[in-house]
Structures are given as structure tokens and as C-alpha cells.
Amino acid sequence: MIGRTNAVSKPGVELSLVVSVTSGAAVTATKGSKTVNGTAAGGSCVLSLPEAGTWSVKATLNGQTSDTKSVSVVDSYAVALTFFSATITVNVDSGASVTLKKGGTTIATKTSNGTAVFTVTETGAYTVTATKNGQTTSGSVNVVSSTTSYSLTLSFVSSTLNNNEWSVIKSVSDAGQGANYWSIGDRKAVTLNGTVGKLSLSNVTTYAFIIGFNHNASVEGANRIHFQLAKTALSGGTDVCFCDNQYGPDSGWSSPGAGYFVMNASNTNSGGWKSSQMRTNICGTSLSSYSGTIIAVIPAALRAVLKSVTKYTDNTANGGGSTASYVTATTDYFFLLSEFEVFGSISYGNTNEKNKQAQYAYYSAGNSKIKYKHNGTSTAAYWWLRSPYASNSYSFVIVYTDGTVNNTGANYSLGFAPGFCV
């Protein structure tokens, strides 16, 4: 605080500036080319000023600089200075070299032992860069208060997809850099636990695999890595789809009703993908209410980084043929692939779907479209696509057991092989 203590100075009357500051601090007052120095004792420092005017006052102590006060002196004043001190704790791999900068100025460089702790003496935006084994990662911290401790976690990106946490995969995806680190077909372990539809999964570890980087981004959304479930191993193994206990051939092609891996409980494709029970009850459409859906059984770390994707599909169907206006958008977190996304052509669905879709890179590269039952990996399975059959009112498109395209009634339970985006 600043307080006036004496009357206006007259010739021969000394002007004094009383500075309240930590004992031992070196205090400096400047006005143009004039400088007055002193050292605080007993919590204050008295500076005798040679003339009135505007003086800038600051203090230094143990390498720290206080805030600067500007005082317009016409008589004697008292001013209080405070030292600013905040900590930034960087959580990063042991052995990493961590550098803290403000603007273009390097504040300090430290070697992490799991953390690297920096003390800063002023507010502002700080950049933290960590390097280890030729890899670099960075982040920023905005320091606004000396009473706050700031924390930043940095992670290095591994070229082996499975070695990265989902949060790291998301940060790479956010930057649109996925293809610079990983390849189509790379896999990441996913442990499923809980019930999706009528299928109970107890700590089942399976592997999601990349089917596209920034796939169809102008329509579906940029900075997304597209995945599909699932494979049985980190390398090799079998491509699988999830099958419940009412899976078509096993149940004599009965109609088991809602909650099973049917497109609809009744034999209809009216309303297309948008209104299907597969979308609303099995895939789920909300990250806040998802009981019984695939969103409920994935790990929390994956759920936290899911990105919505805009998918176009025939959402009217009901035997209406290839009507362009029937192809509309939905916002999805988990989704079935479409006929065109898998095959790059349309034999059964609304041919206008291809105007808003693109074949996934995984399938255009010639990878197998055959999937096997997750609970019987020697048996090839029929698996659902989200495209309704345009020429009747009751079928959706499927992938046949030999990897070719076909269609069947919406009320049969078939293989579930959903996609998602991070």
C-alpha cells in the first residue's frame, strides 16, 4: 500500500520513500538516469530521493525479483513490495531433459526423476519441452497466481501403438499426426467388462485396430483416428465380431427381440440406421447415459477420449429405393460400418450413400472382410453393416461368411463389429 506522510516538499526538505519488503532485499528506485539503492532491514528500507517525480521501485532477493511499483513522489511515501513465487511440477519419464521457457527466454533445464519442479517468479505463459532418446514432447502452463501450484503431465509417443495410453493417442489425433506415428492395421488392447445388449463380457481383452486416419474428414470430422473392433491378438490372431447366444445360424434363424445383436426387434428397416435398435440400444448415442451399450463395457480411459463422428446413411429406407434425400446425418460414438465403407461399392444399399462416404483405408488395402465368432474363432460369422437394403422394407446389408456382401432380415442376431473414433 502507498500512503502520504509529509507535506509537499520544499527546497532543502528531504524526500523519503519507505519500502516495506523482506529483510535483506536489495531495493532500487529509478527515475530516468537517476538510481537510488538501499537494503531492507527489519522489514523495510528507507530511500532518500534527490527529487520529486515518478520513480519505479523494485527489490531483489536470492535471485528473485519482486513486483515493480510506480510511485509519483511529491512528498514522502510508503510503498509495499512483494516477491512472486509459484511452482510448476512437470510429470514426465525419468531421465528426460526438461526445459522451461517464457517467450524465447530459457528459465531453467532439469533432468526428471519422474518429476521436474520449477520455481517461477512472475506471471505469464510458460512452455515446457521434454526430450528423451530422440523424442520430444511439450506443453504449456499459464501462471496467474503465486498462491497456486501448477502441474503438467507430458508423455512421449511410442511408434508402437499399444505402448501408448489412450490419452496420448488422443493428443496425437488432436494434432492430426496419427499417420506420422502409426500405420493402418496397428492394434491397441481393449479390455471389455460388463454387459452389452444381452452379451456379458468379463474382463475380455481384445484388440482395436486402425482402419483410417482422418477418414472422410471434410464430412465426418477432422483430427480423428478411426478404429474397429476386434482382433484376438496383438499380432496375428483372428478377426472377430461379437456374437450373442441368439446368433442367427445357432438359433435356427429365430427372431430373439430387442437387446440382442439385431438391427431391429421386428423385421423392418424403416427409419434406417438412425432409428435402429442396434444404434440406440447397442452402440449407444450418449456419453452420459450408456448403460447396456458398448460404451459401458469399454475402459474408462477409452471412454474419456471418444470423439463423435458424423455418419451419413439412408435413414428412411422402408423399401424407398435409392432416394437421395433419404441419406442424412447422425452423430455417433460407436457405429457399424456401411456397405460402401467396407466394399468401396454398393450392391444393395442406397447408391446415394457413396456421395457422403469413403471406403476405409484398411479395406481398400485388400485386408480380409471375413470375421469369426469371438467365442468360436474357428467359425466364420455373418456381421452387420449399417446400410439398409434399398429395395425392400425389412433387410439390412451384411458381410457374408466368405467376405462377400449380402443382406438379410433386420430381426436376426448377427455379428457385431463396431467402429469408433479417438
Buried (B, 14 or more C-beta within 10 A) or exposed (E): EEEEEEEEBEEEEEBBBBBBBBEEBBBBBBBEEEEBEBEBEEEBBBBEBEEBBEBEBBBBBEEBBBBEBEBEBEBBBBBBBEBBEBBBBBBBBEEBBBBBBBEEEEBEBBEBEEBBBBEBBBBEEBBBBBBBEEEEBEBEBEBEEBEEEBEBEBBBBBEEBBEBBBBBBBBBBBEBBBBEBBEBBBBBEBBBBBBBBBBBBEEBEBBBBBBBBBBBBEBBBEBBBBBBBBBBEBEEBBBBBBBBEBBBBBBEBEBBBBBBBBBBBBBBBBBBBBBBBBBBBBBBBEEEEBEBBBBBBBEEEBBEBBBBBEBBBBBBBBBBEBBEEBBBBBEBBBBBBBBBBBBBEBBBBBBBBBEBBBBBBBBBEEBEBBBBBBBEBEEBBBBBBBBBBBBBBBBBBBBBBEBEBBBBBBBBBBBBBBBBBB
